[in-house]
C-alpha cells in the first residue's frame, strides 16, 4: 500500500472562479447547479483558475 499523497496547500495562492455572483472570500462554491455550457445540465465539477484573466 502506497502512502497517501499530501494535498496541495490551496491557501498559498488566490484561485478565481468566473461567476457573476457577488461572492465574498470564504463563500462556498459547489457543483450541482446548471452549467453555462451546452444544455445547461447540472455541473459535476467546479472549475477554478490561477489567473483572473482566465477566469473572466
C-alpha positions, -999 to 999 in steps of 0.1 A, spaced: 0 0 0 14 34 -10 14 63 15 -12 89 8 -2 119 -13 -4 151 7 -29 176 -6 -16 209 -20 -18 240 1 -46 259 -16 -41 289 6 -7 296 -10 -22 315 -39 -56 330 -48 -79 310 -70 -105 326 -92 -140 314 -104 -156 330 -135 -190 338 -120 -212 369 -120 -223 361 -84 -214 386 -57 -191 362 -38 -171 371 -8 -139 354 5 -147 321 22 -180 317 3 -185 281 -7 -189 272 -44 -203 237 -50 -212 216 -81 -247 206 -89 -261 238 -104 -269 245 -141 -237 249 -162 -230 277 -186 -224 253 -215 -245 230 -237 -279 220 -225 -273 236 -190 -272 202 -173 -261 203 -136 -224 207 -134 -204 179 -119 -173 200 -112 -163 235 -101 -136 250 -122 -110 274 -108 -82 294 -124 -49 307 -111 -53 339 -131 -81 365 -131 -78 367 -169 -85 330 -174 -115 332 -150 -132 360 -169 
